[in-house]
Amino acid sequence: MSNPVLQLNAIVKTYNKGQPGQIEVLRGLDLRLDRGEVVALVAPSGAGKSTLLHIAGLLDTPDAGQVVLNGRDMTGLGDRARTAARRNELGFVYQFHHLLPEFTAAENIVLPQLANAVPAPRAQARAAALLDRVGLAPRADHRPAEMSGGEQQRVAFCRALANEPSLLLADEPTGNLDPATSDRVFGVLMALVRDTGMSALIATHNLELAGRMDRVVRLDAGRVVTA
């Protein structure tokens, strides 16, 4: 069997550790994502979805356990190495687009590439290609305030894919949209993921959208179980 793109082994995360308000969020959690696999993560609010995604995305560290990304143990790495891994290997999408308001759609996609030392002409060409792929080529020079919510989120998808990550982590990526727009925008996201062959872990409350992915897992008492 090939190496998974992501493996979480016996992850433990506790907040307010040793204090009266101690909260055990993740309790020996295990999760594996194979290459090209799209997995839905389902759980009620407060169950630890965001914590899991932050640990998988190297934005937070577990109290115990191991995070392996593309066959590399990331658990004990320093901040610089973790930042490089996030920039080169991971893409992030959130419920709110978090686009930079003073920049155009194309510029929002170019900037993370420039931060990764991609030459400007190549970064601009990739931004144009991604915007065309999601049907937003005519909006390339528009700023976020000039676009609809669905358009803004599609730009955020393009930005997440700008540096060609091997793993996309998404936290309720269509949760801020109306049902009809959510369905259309999710279809765009799935097409992007499938076209690139990347893996994705997508947290959602929407069971209909979850059912369109390869596999559904849920959080139960701080562990991952099959839904």
C-alpha positions as CSV (number, residue, x, y, z in Angstrom):
1,M,0.0,0.0,0.0
2,S,1.3,3.5,-0.9
3,N,2.2,6.0,1.8
4,P,-0.8,8.1,2.8
5,V,-0.7,11.8,2.3
6,L,-1.7,12.3,5.9
7,Q,-1.6,10.1,8.9
8,L,-2.6,11.1,12.5
9,N,-1.6,8.6,15.1
10,A,-3.0,8.6,18.7
11,I,-3.5,12.4,18.7
12,V,-4.3,13.9,22.1
13,K,-5.3,17.5,22.6
14,T,-6.4,19.0,25.9
15,Y,-7.3,22.6,26.7
16,N,-6.8,24.2,30.2
17,K,-4.7,21.2,31.1
18,G,-4.4,20.6,34.8
19,Q,-7.0,23.2,35.6
20,P,-10.6,22.8,36.9
21,G,-12.0,23.7,33.4
22,Q,-9.8,21.1,31.6
23,I,-11.4,19.9,28.3
24,E,-10.2,16.8,26.5
25,V,-11.0,17.5,22.9
26,L,-9.1,14.7,21.1
27,R,-8.4,11.4,22.9
28,G,-6.0,9.2,21.0
29,L,-7.4,10.0,17.6
30,D,-6.3,8.1,14.5
31,L,-6.9,9.1,10.9
32,R,-5.4,8.2,7.5
33,L,-6.0,9.9,4.2
34,D,-4.8,8.2,1.0
35,R,-3.6,10.0,-2.0
36,G,-6.4,11.4,-4.1
37,E,-9.0,10.6,-1.5
38,V,-11.6,13.1,-0.5
39,V,-12.9,12.6,3.1
40,A,-15.8,14.3,4.8
41,L,-15.4,15.1,8.5
42,V,-18.8,15.3,10.3
43,A,-19.4,16.3,13.9
44,P,-21.5,18.7,15.9
45,S,-20.2,22.1,16.9
46,G,-17.7,21.9,19.7
47,A,-16.7,18.3,19.0
48,G,-13.2,19.2,17.9
49,K,-13.4,19.5,14.1
50,S,-11.5,22.7,13.9
51,T,-8.9,21.4,16.4
52,L,-8.3,18.3,14.3
53,L,-7.9,20.5,11.2
54,H,-5.5,22.8,12.9
55,I,-3.3,19.9,14.0
56,A,-3.5,18.3,10.6
57,G,-2.6,21.6,9.1
58,L,0.4,22.2,11.4
59,L,-1.3,25.3,12.8
60,D,-1.4,23.7,16.3
61,T,0.5,21.0,18.0
62,P,-0.9,17.9,19.8
63,D,-0.2,17.1,23.4
64,A,0.7,13.6,22.3
65,G,0.7,11.6,19.1
66,Q,2.2,11.9,15.7
67,V,1.4,13.9,12.6
68,V,2.8,12.4,9.4
69,L,2.5,14.4,6.2
70,N,3.7,12.8,2.9
71,G,5.6,10.2,4.8
72,R,7.4,12.8,7.0
73,D,7.0,13.0,10.7
74,M,6.1,16.6,11.4
75,T,5.5,16.3,15.1
76,G,8.8,17.6,16.5
77,L,9.7,20.1,13.8
78,G,10.4,23.7,14.5
79,D,8.3,26.7,13.4
80,R,10.3,27.4,10.3
81,A,10.0,23.9,9.0
82,R,6.3,23.7,9.8
83,T,5.7,27.0,8.0
84,A,7.5,25.7,4.9
85,A,5.4,22.6,5.0
86,R,2.2,24.6,5.2
87,R,3.3,26.8,2.3
88,N,4.4,24.0,0.0
89,E,2.2,21.0,0.9
90,L,-1.1,22.3,2.4
91,G,-4.0,24.4,1.2
92,F,-6.6,25.9,3.5
93,V,-10.2,26.9,2.9
94,Y,-12.5,28.3,5.6
95,Q,-16.2,29.2,6.0
96,F,-15.4,32.8,5.4
97,H,-13.2,33.6,2.4
98,H,-10.6,35.8,4.2
99,L,-9.6,37.4,0.9
100,L,-7.4,40.5,1.2
101,P,-9.9,43.3,0.4
102,E,-7.4,45.8,-1.1
103,F,-6.3,43.3,-3.8
104,T,-8.0,41.9,-6.9
105,A,-9.1,38.3,-7.3
106,A,-6.0,37.6,-9.4
107,E,-3.7,39.3,-6.9
108,N,-5.1,37.3,-4.0
109,I,-4.0,34.2,-5.9
110,V,-0.7,35.5,-7.0
111,L,0.5,36.7,-3.5
112,P,0.9,33.3,-1.9
113,Q,2.9,32.1,-4.9
114,L,5.2,35.1,-4.7
115,A,5.7,34.3,-1.0
116,N,6.8,30.8,-2.2
117,A,9.4,32.4,-4.5
118,V,7.4,31.7,-7.7
119,P,8.4,34.1,-10.5
120,A,5.7,36.8,-11.0
121,P,4.9,35.9,-14.7
122,R,4.4,32.2,-13.7
123,A,2.3,33.2,-10.7
124,Q,0.1,35.4,-12.8
125,A,-0.4,32.7,-15.4
126,R,-1.4,30.2,-12.8
127,A,-3.9,32.7,-11.2
128,A,-5.4,33.3,-14.6
129,A,-5.7,29.6,-15.3
130,L,-7.3,28.9,-11.9
131,L,-9.8,31.7,-12.3
132,D,-10.7,30.5,-15.7
133,R,-11.2,27.0,-14.3
134,V,-13.8,28.2,-11.8
135,G,-15.5,30.5,-14.3
136,L,-14.2,33.7,-12.9
137,A,-11.8,34.9,-15.7
138,P,-13.9,38.0,-16.2
139,R,-13.7,38.9,-12.5
140,A,-9.9,38.7,-12.3
141,D,-9.5,42.5,-11.8
142,H,-12.4,42.8,-9.3
143,R,-11.8,43.3,-5.6
144,P,-13.7,41.1,-3.1
145,A,-16.3,43.8,-2.3
146,E,-17.3,43.8,-6.0
147,M,-18.0,40.0,-6.0
148,S,-20.8,37.9,-4.7
149,G,-20.3,35.5,-1.7
150,G,-20.1,32.5,-4.0
151,E,-17.6,34.2,-6.3
152,Q,-15.4,35.2,-3.3
153,Q,-15.4,31.7,-2.0
154,R,-14.4,30.4,-5.5
155,V,-11.4,32.8,-5.4
156,A,-10.5,31.5,-2.0
157,F,-10.5,27.9,-3.5
158,C,-8.1,29.1,-6.2
159,R,-5.9,30.8,-3.6
160,A,-5.7,27.5,-1.6
161,L,-4.6,25.7,-4.7
162,A,-2.2,28.3,-5.9
163,N,1.0,26.5,-4.7
164,E,-0.2,23.1,-5.8
165,P,-0.6,21.5,-2.4
166,S,-0.9,17.7,-2.0
167,L,-3.6,18.1,0.8
168,L,-6.5,20.5,1.1
169,L,-8.0,21.1,4.5
170,A,-11.4,22.8,4.5
171,D,-13.5,23.9,7.4
172,E,-17.2,24.3,6.4
173,P,-16.2,25.8,3.1
174,T,-19.7,26.5,1.9
175,G,-21.3,27.1,5.3
176,N,-21.7,30.8,4.8
177,L,-23.7,30.4,1.5
178,D,-27.3,29.9,0.8
179,P,-28.2,26.3,-0.2
180,A,-28.3,26.8,-3.9
181,T,-25.1,28.7,-4.0
182,S,-23.5,26.2,-1.6
183,D,-24.3,23.3,-3.9
184,R,-22.9,25.0,-7.0
185,V,-19.7,26.2,-5.2
186,F,-19.1,22.8,-3.6
187,G,-19.3,21.3,-7.1
188,V,-16.6,23.6,-8.2
189,L,-14.4,22.7,-5.3
190,M,-14.9,19.0,-5.9
191,A,-14.0,19.4,-9.6
192,L,-10.8,21.3,-8.7
193,V,-9.8,18.6,-6.2
194,R,-10.5,15.8,-8.7
195,D,-8.7,17.5,-11.5
196,T,-5.5,18.0,-9.5
197,G,-5.6,14.5,-7.9
198,M,-4.9,16.0,-4.5
199,S,-6.3,14.7,-1.2
200,A,-8.9,16.7,0.8
201,L,-10.3,16.6,4.3
202,I,-13.5,18.7,4.4
203,A,-15.4,19.4,7.6
204,T,-19.1,20.0,6.9
205,H,-22.5,19.9,8.7
206,N,-24.1,19.2,5.3
207,L,-24.8,15.5,5.1
208,E,-25.8,15.7,1.4
209,L,-22.5,17.3,0.5
210,A,-20.7,14.8,2.7
211,G,-22.3,11.9,0.8
212,R,-20.7,13.2,-2.4
213,M,-17.2,12.5,-1.1
214,D,-15.3,9.2,-1.1
215,R,-15.7,8.5,2.6
216,V,-17.4,10.0,5.6
217,V,-15.9,10.0,9.1
218,R,-17.2,11.5,12.3
219,L,-15.8,12.6,15.6
220,D,-17.2,10.8,18.6
221,A,-15.8,11.4,22.1
222,G,-12.5,12.7,20.7
223,R,-11.9,9.9,18.2
224,V,-12.6,9.3,14.5
225,V,-15.1,6.7,13.7
226,T,-16.7,5.6,10.4
227,A,-20.0,7.5,9.9
